[in-house]
Amino acid sequence: MTVTTRLVRPEDAPALTELVRANREFLAPWEPLRDDEYFTVERQAALIEDSLERHQRGTNLPHVIVDAGGDIIGRITLNGIVYGPFQSCSMGYWVGEAHNGRGVATAAVRAIIRVAFEELGLHRVQAETLPHNTGSQRVLQRNGFVRYGYAPEYLHIAGRWQDHVMYQLINHLR
């Protein structure tokens, strides 16, 4: 399957709303609790606007994952971009259930890493996974990420504070 990523656009709100609605149960174990408003076009539009404002400030890179036909099938974002001596960010991503397990996330991570290192000039990208999210861990490992730590009660996911396994990829080409 051919997969690309691109900057999210305001007009993506209806497609993203449809995607998050269709995948509400599938994504629930991996995300913060979402109220019903999250699954509306208005909320998705507001989230896109906020992420694009942060993008303008240079602190994140919000992309959608698209298939060969141009349909949005997931999201991938570089969050908390910091320059100066740190030159790092944190990466988050998800793919709809219909495309899960088909190499889509692996390809999207590969694409966004090129952007992080070649276009943004970052030194390091980190990603965090729940300990039992072996699929996501495999995606990261296929892209050269290495485990570097374990963070107890790191994020509030699915209604409770949960431990996370920490992964990183260093740009050794710099």
RODO-2510 file (C-alpha; in nm, 4 decimals, decimal comma):
residues 174
     n   res          X          Y          Z
     1     m     0,0000     0,0000     0,0000
     2     t     0,1321     0,3421    -0,0969
     3     v     0,1215     0,5828     0,1948
     4     t     0,2189     0,9470     0,2263
     5     t     0,1829     1,2146     0,4891
     6     r     0,0994     1,5810     0,4491
     7     l     0,0233     1,8814     0,6647
     8     v    -0,3307     1,8706     0,8021
     9     r    -0,5653     2,1301     0,6501
    10     p    -0,8828     2,2939     0,7848
    11     e    -1,0874     2,1224     0,5155
    12     d    -0,9774     1,7838     0,6564
    13     a    -1,2150     1,8226     0,9536
    14     p    -1,5080     1,6253     0,8046
    15     a    -1,2871     1,3342     0,6931
    16     l    -1,1049     1,3249     1,0273
    17     t    -1,4353     1,3346     1,2122
    18     e    -1,5618     1,0376     1,0134
    19     l    -1,2363     0,8511     1,0796
    20     v    -1,2290     0,9123     1,4558
    21     r    -1,5971     0,8208     1,4840
    22     a    -1,5450     0,4954     1,2938
    23     n    -1,2429     0,4105     1,5103
    24     r    -1,3695     0,5315     1,8479
    25     e    -1,3621     0,1898     2,0154
    26     f    -1,0491     0,0748     1,8345
    27     l    -0,8458     0,3774     1,9482
    28     a    -0,9929     0,4086     2,3000
    29     p    -0,7353     0,1843     2,4772
    30     w    -0,4465     0,3939     2,3388
    31     e    -0,5753     0,7496     2,3882
    32     p    -0,6980     0,9861     2,6582
    33     l    -1,0682     0,9629     2,7371
    34     r    -1,2666     1,1498     2,4711
    35     d    -1,6009     1,3172     2,5352
    36     d    -1,8742     1,3064     2,2712
    37     e    -1,7846     1,6571     2,1525
    38     y    -1,4445     1,5284     2,0362
    39     f    -1,6260     1,3303     1,7661
    40     t    -1,7867     1,6364     1,6036
    41     v    -1,6739     1,8297     1,2979
    42     e    -1,6624     2,1456     1,5082
    43     r    -1,4207     1,9960     1,7614
    44     q    -1,2021     1,8416     1,4950
    45     a    -1,1918     2,1766     1,3132
    46     a    -1,0904     2,3518     1,6372
    47     l    -0,8190     2,0906     1,7026
    48     i    -0,6856     2,1356     1,3492
    49     e    -0,6823     2,5138     1,3925
    50     d    -0,4950     2,4819     1,7224
    51     s    -0,2403     2,2408     1,5771
    52     l    -0,1815     2,4679     1,2761
    53     e    -0,1270     2,7652     1,5096
    54     r     0,1343     2,5637     1,6999
    55     h     0,2847     2,4649     1,3651
    56     q     0,3167     2,8339     1,2740
    57     r     0,5057     2,8861     1,6016
    58     g     0,7340     2,5949     1,5094
    59     t     0,6410     2,3730     1,8033
    60     n     0,4663     2,0910     1,6177
    61     l     0,4194     1,9343     1,2765
    62     p     0,0644     1,7973     1,2403
    63     h     0,0296     1,5599     0,9467
    64     v    -0,2405     1,3284     0,8205
    65     i    -0,1611     0,9877     0,6771
    66     v    -0,3136     0,9407     0,3322
    67     d    -0,3465     0,6402     0,1055
    68     a    -0,2786     0,6264    -0,2691
    69     g    -0,6287     0,7590    -0,3409
    70     g    -0,5771     1,0594    -0,1144
    71     d    -0,8074     0,9338     0,1616
    72     i    -0,7082     1,0164     0,5189
    73     i    -0,6403     0,6940     0,7093
    74     g    -0,4600     0,8230     1,0191
    75     r    -0,2624     1,0977     1,1889
    76     i     0,1046     1,1474     1,2703
    77     t     0,2397     1,4469     1,4558
    78     l     0,5734     1,5717     1,5786
    79     n     0,4918     1,7406     1,9106
    80     g     0,6935     1,9597     2,1420
    81     i     0,9549     2,0526     1,8830
    82     v     1,2424     2,2252     2,0600
    83     y     1,5477     2,3727     1,8893
    84     g     1,8676     2,5089     2,0425
    85     p     2,0864     2,2528     2,2131
    86     f     1,7971     2,0028     2,2438
    87     q     1,6776     1,9784     1,8792
    88     s     1,4219     1,7126     1,9637
    89     c     1,0536     1,6281     1,9548
    90     s     0,8038     1,3607     2,0500
    91     m     0,6121     1,1706     1,7843
    92     g     0,2571     1,0389     1,8084
    93     y     0,0584     0,8501     1,5468
    94     w    -0,2446     0,6324     1,4867
    95     v    -0,3954     0,4470     1,1927
    96     g    -0,7567     0,3454     1,1472
    97     e    -0,8417    -0,0159     1,2213
    98     a    -0,9111    -0,0975     0,8551
    99     h    -0,5478    -0,0151     0,7732
   100     n    -0,3874    -0,1481     1,0905
   101     g    -0,1256    -0,4208     1,0495
   102     r    -0,0591    -0,3425     0,6819
   103     g     0,2645    -0,1459     0,7128
   104     v     0,0874     0,1906     0,7003
   105     a     0,2201     0,3164     1,0336
   106     t     0,5701     0,1914     0,9511
   107     a     0,5667     0,3834     0,6214
   108     a     0,4207     0,6970     0,7812
   109     v     0,6825     0,6954     1,0579
   110     r     0,9563     0,6509     0,7966
   111     a     0,8209     0,9501     0,6014
   112     i     0,7893     1,1821     0,9014
   113     i     1,1377     1,0895     1,0249
   114     r     1,2800     1,2110     0,6939
   115     v     1,0991     1,5401     0,7479
   116     a     1,2201     1,5655     1,1084
   117     f     1,5827     1,5053     1,0197
   118     e     1,6201     1,6428     0,6666
   119     e     1,3789     1,9376     0,6664
   120     l     1,3565     2,0392     1,0317
   121     g     1,7161     1,9494     1,1136
   122     l     1,6278     1,7764     1,4395
   123     h     1,8790     1,5596     1,6237
   124     r     1,6370     1,3280     1,8033
   125     v     1,2792     1,1991     1,7824
   126     q     1,1256     1,0150     2,0729
   127     a     0,8071     0,8105     2,0937
   128     e     0,6285     0,6502     2,3846
   129     t     0,4149     0,3357     2,3857
   130     l     0,2115     0,1503     2,6404
   131     p     0,4047    -0,1592     2,7496
   132     h     0,1458    -0,3916     2,5943
   133     n     0,1340    -0,2057     2,2593
   134     t     0,3704    -0,4439     2,0852
   135     g     0,2422    -0,3449     1,7402
   136     s     0,3527     0,0152     1,7894
   137     q     0,6823    -0,1010     1,9352
   138     r     0,7456    -0,3079     1,6211
   139     v     0,6677    -0,0027     1,4036
   140     l     0,9267     0,1979     1,5931
   141     q     1,1883    -0,0782     1,5871
   142     r     1,1424    -0,1270     1,2103
   143     n     1,2305     0,2405     1,1746
   144     g     1,5474     0,2154     1,3825
   145     f     1,4122     0,3435     1,7142
   146     v     1,5716     0,1957     2,0237
   147     r     1,4226     0,1554     2,3672
   148     y     1,5921     0,3838     2,6145
   149     g     1,3714     0,3912     2,9189
   150     y     1,0559     0,3212     3,1097
   151     a     0,8348     0,5979     3,2504
   152     p     0,5968     0,5003     3,5314
   153     e     0,2543     0,6672     3,5172
   154     y     0,3692     0,8757     3,2195
   155     l     0,0405     0,9633     3,0461
   156     h    -0,3285     0,9603     3,1382
   157     i    -0,4584     0,7074     2,8851
   158     a    -0,7966     0,5334     2,8808
   159     g    -0,8924     0,6986     3,2085
   160     r    -0,5874     0,6195     3,4199
   161     w    -0,2200     0,7035     3,4549
   162     q    -0,0263     0,4418     3,2632
   163     d     0,3376     0,3445     3,2335
   164     h     0,5101     0,3925     2,8973
   165     v     0,8120     0,2466     2,7236
   166     m     1,0360     0,5196     2,5813
   167     y     1,1937     0,4934     2,2356
   168     q     1,4220     0,7292     2,0495
   169     l     1,5895     0,7696     1,7145
   170     i     1,9036     0,9793     1,6875
   171     n     1,9964     1,1533     1,3638
   172     h     2,3485     1,0225     1,3155
   173     l     2,3799     1,1887     0,9752
   174     r     2,4320     1,5339     1,1286
***
